[in-house]
Amino acid sequence: GAAWIEADGVDVSGVIGDPAHPYLTMQAAYDDGARTFFVGGGTFAGLSVAGPVNIRVLGLGQAVTIISSIVSSDFSSITIQDIGSQSCTFTSIGSHPSTAASETSGTHGVNAYLTNVRCHTLDVRGGDGGASVGTGAGGAQI
């Protein structure tokens, strides 16, 4: 479902699908099940998710809607579609866990799929890919 994010929104009373009851943060709306976000004017906290991120956003303009960060904390893929074609600015998009992974060859690759997205910093880190046996060890793909 879609959620509205506004500077005067209230997370505890935000309702998915109801623009009359906006959230203050994308995180609260995401935790409630939103995957599409209509974001108003201002600077907003983004998301920190353990697992894949797949969201759609629509802001009021690059200089008007600023989203601080979108982070996947466990090497999962990040997919962001700005349905307004650069309708907001992300200050940081990244996938970076707190510890490096050491797994079987070919695991922990990271993929970032960005469509019409404007971002100041893209920080996508892959794991070390584990043993050097086989192909496709670790790494990131953008």
C-alpha positions in Angstrom: 0.0 0.0 0.0 0.9 3.7 -0.3 1.7 6.0 2.6 1.9 9.8 2.8 4.9 11.2 4.6 4.6 14.8 5.9 6.6 17.1 8.2 3.5 17.3 10.4 2.7 13.6 10.2 2.3 11.4 13.2 3.7 7.9 13.1 1.3 6.4 15.7 -1.8 7.7 13.9 -0.5 7.4 10.3 -2.8 5.2 8.1 -1.7 3.5 4.9 -3.8 4.6 2.0 -5.1 7.7 3.7 -3.5 11.1 2.8 -5.5 12.7 5.7 -3.5 10.6 8.2 0.2 11.0 7.1 3.2 9.5 8.8 6.2 11.5 10.0 8.8 8.8 9.0 9.2 6.4 6.1 10.4 3.8 8.6 7.1 3.7 10.5 5.1 3.5 7.3 7.4 0.8 6.0 7.1 -1.2 9.2 3.3 -1.0 8.8 3.5 -2.4 5.3 3.9 0.6 2.9 6.1 0.1 -0.1 5.0 3.3 -2.0 5.6 6.6 -0.4 4.2 10.1 -1.3 6.7 12.4 0.4 6.0 16.1 1.1 8.4 19.0 1.5 11.2 18.8 4.0 14.0 16.6 5.1 13.0 13.2 6.2 14.6 10.2 7.8 14.8 7.2 5.5 14.8 3.5 6.0 17.0 0.9 7.6 15.9 -2.6 6.7 17.3 -6.0 7.4 16.5 -7.7 4.1 15.7 -6.6 0.6 14.4 -3.1 0.0 11.9 -2.6 -2.9 10.1 0.8 -2.7 8.6 3.5 -4.9 8.7 7.2 -4.0 7.2 10.4 -5.2 8.4 13.7 -3.8 7.7 17.4 -4.6 11.1 18.1 -6.3 14.8 17.6 -5.8 15.3 20.7 -3.7 12.0 20.3 -1.8 12.0 16.6 -0.8 15.1 15.3 0.9 15.3 11.7 2.2 18.3 11.0 4.4 19.1 7.4 3.7 17.9 4.0 2.5 19.9 1.2 4.0 19.8 -2.6 3.8 21.8 -3.8 6.7 22.4 -7.4 5.6 23.8 -7.3 2.0 20.3 -7.6 0.5 19.3 -5.9 -2.7 18.0 -2.4 -2.9 15.4 -1.4 -5.5 14.1 2.2 -5.6 11.9 3.6 -8.3 11.3 7.4 -8.2 7.9 7.5 -10.0 8.2 11.2 -10.5 11.6 11.0 -12.3 14.0 12.6 -9.7 11.2 14.0 -7.7 13.3 13.9 -4.5 16.9 13.7 -3.4 18.4 10.8 -1.4 21.5 11.8 0.6 22.6 8.2 0.9 21.7 4.8 -0.5 23.6 1.8 0.8 23.9 -1.8 1.8 26.5 -2.2 4.5 26.3 -4.5 7.4 28.2 -3.9 10.5 30.5 -6.9 9.9 32.0 -8.3 6.8 30.6 -11.7 5.7 32.7 -14.7 4.9 30.6 -17.3 3.2 30.7 -19.8 0.4 31.9 -18.6 -2.9 29.4 -16.6 -4.8 27.3 -15.5 -1.9 26.6 -12.1 -0.5 26.6 -10.2 -3.7 24.7 -6.9 -3.5 22.5 -5.5 -6.2 21.2 -1.9 -6.3 18.5 -1.1 -8.9 17.8 2.6 -9.1 15.3 4.1 -11.6 15.1 7.9 -12.0 16.8 8.3 -8.6 19.0 11.3 -7.6 21.4 10.4 -4.8 24.4 12.2 -3.3 26.2 9.0 -2.0 25.8 5.5 -3.2 27.6 3.1 -0.8 27.0 -0.6 -1.7 29.4 -3.1 -0.2 29.5 -6.8 -1.0 30.9 -9.5 1.2 34.2 -11.1 0.6 32.6 -14.0 -1.3 34.2 -16.7 0.9 36.5 -19.3 -0.6 38.1 -18.7 -4.0 36.6 -21.8 -5.4 34.0 -21.3 -8.1 32.9 -18.2 -9.9 30.9 -15.1 -9.0 32.4 -14.5 -5.6 30.8 -11.7 -3.5 30.9 -8.2 -4.8 28.3 -5.6 -5.6 26.3 -4.9 -8.8 24.7 -1.6 -9.6 
